[in-house]
Amino acid sequence: VGDQVSPAVVSAIQACFDCARANVSLAETFASEDSGNLRECVQLSLDCAEMCTAAGEMASRRTGANGYMVAQLLSACASTADLCAFECEQHADANEGCALCARLCRSCAEACRK
């Protein structure tokens, strides 16, 4: 409370929430289809969405002296987003949703590392 939030953290927060929404949307789309060959992609998308949501929410709160904790969480979020992007890129040519998700995951990972 009362701490100034850097523009880089604001960008990371927005990227986390954008990435989370894309991952949930992708997972919901595949869940409603017969997507047995994309099971790993769906699970990783849900995991990434949860990590991004947690990172975005914690970074948004900025309560007390949680700078170190937020930095660690953003680092973990970047790693998770990279894993998810890699998986989505495997299906990006055949699926527009995977291509979008991969781009947003890469953007999130980059923003979280700044």
Beta strands, then each sheet from edge to edge (+ up, - down):
end
